[in-house]
């Protein structure tokens, strides 16, 4: 089985295509199956290529992080390999701040929600000065 050993790691960026490869040899030719440990493969974003040797997940997000197991099996036995996937993400807006026009003495609220991996810190500045 390639990759060799029982585990390996893979890092991918949010929004990219995740490609995991598992090549098995044997007689009779092994059948390859992919699972996500403790979860499901995303139904509408998962594709298999090259007789299931390649698992392809498009538009990955942080939720796609986890352990993916490829299992190669024939009538004489089976082997497996676990690939630990981490999806990293540059900061992105969940709710971006919007312009706010207030009259003197009026109160207002600015909302700023961002995410990323690693989780970004949020700073507020007024005219370039931290508040």
C-alpha positions in Angstrom: 0.0 0.0 0.0 1.3 3.4 -0.9 1.6 5.7 1.2 3.6 3.4 3.4 3.1 3.1 7.2 -0.3 3.3 8.9 -0.7 7.1 9.0 0.3 10.3 7.2 -0.8 14.0 7.3 -2.1 16.4 4.8 -2.7 20.2 5.0 -5.0 21.9 2.5 -6.3 25.5 2.3 -10.0 26.4 2.5 -11.7 26.6 -0.9 -9.1 24.4 -2.6 -9.5 20.8 -3.9 -8.3 18.1 -1.5 -6.7 15.1 -3.2 -5.9 12.0 -1.2 -4.2 9.1 -2.9 -4.0 5.4 -1.9 -2.4 2.9 -4.2 -2.7 -0.8 -3.4 -1.1 -3.9 -5.0 -2.1 -7.5 -4.7 -3.6 -10.5 -6.5 -6.5 -10.6 -6.9 -6.4 -6.8 -7.4 -7.6 -5.1 -4.2 -10.8 -3.0 -4.1 -10.3 0.4 -2.5 -12.8 2.0 -0.2 -12.6 5.4 1.5 -14.3 6.5 4.8 -14.0 9.5 7.1 -13.6 8.4 10.7 -16.4 9.7 12.9 -18.2 11.4 10.0 -19.4 11.2 6.4 -17.8 12.1 3.2 -19.5 15.2 1.8 -22.1 13.8 -0.5 -22.2 16.5 -3.2 -18.4 17.4 -3.2 -16.8 14.0 -3.1 -15.5 12.3 -6.2 -13.4 9.2 -6.8 -10.8 9.0 -9.6 -8.4 6.3 -11.0 -10.5 3.3 -9.8 -11.0 4.9 -6.3 -7.2 5.3 -5.8 -7.8 9.1 -5.5 -10.3 10.7 -3.2 -11.2 14.2 -4.4 -13.2 16.7 -2.3 -13.8 20.1 -3.9 -14.2 23.4 -2.1 -12.9 22.1 1.2 -13.8 23.9 4.5 -12.6 23.5 8.1 -15.4 21.0 8.6 -13.6 18.6 6.2 -10.7 18.3 8.6 -10.4 14.9 10.1 -9.0 11.4 9.6 -9.7 9.7 6.2 -9.1 6.0 5.9 -8.4 4.1 2.7 -9.0 0.4 2.9 -7.7 -2.0 0.3 -9.3 -5.4 0.4 -9.2 -8.6 -1.7 -10.3 -12.2 -0.9 -7.0 -12.8 1.0 -7.1 -9.9 3.4 -7.0 -6.1 3.8 -4.7 -3.2 4.7 -5.5 0.4 5.5 -3.9 3.8 5.8 -5.2 6.8 7.7 -4.5 10.3 6.4 -5.0 13.1 9.0 -6.3 16.1 7.1 -6.1 19.7 8.5 -7.9 22.5 6.5 -6.3 25.9 7.2 -8.1 29.2 6.3 -7.0 32.8 5.9 -9.3 35.1 7.8 -12.7 35.5 6.1 -15.9 37.4 6.9 -18.9 35.8 8.5 -20.4 39.2 9.0 -18.4 42.2 7.8 -18.9 45.6 9.4 -21.2 48.0 7.6 -21.1 51.7 7.4 -23.1 53.4 10.2 -24.6 56.9 10.0 -25.6 58.3 13.3 -26.9 61.7 14.5 -25.3 63.3 17.5 -26.3 61.5 20.7 -27.5 58.4 18.9 -26.3 55.0 19.8 -25.2 52.4 17.2 -23.7 49.0 17.0 -21.0 47.7 14.6 -20.9 44.0 14.1 -17.7 42.2 13.0 -17.6 38.4 12.7 -14.6 36.6 11.1 -13.3 33.1 11.1 -10.2 31.3 9.9 -7.8 28.5 10.9 -5.9 29.5 13.0 -8.7 31.6 14.5 -8.1 35.3 13.7 -8.0 38.0 16.4 -10.2 41.0 15.8 -9.1 44.6 16.5 -11.1 47.8 16.4 -9.6 51.1 15.4 -11.1 54.6 15.1 -9.2 56.8 12.6 -6.3 54.3 12.7 -6.1 54.4 16.5 -6.9 51.2 18.6 -10.0 51.7 20.8 
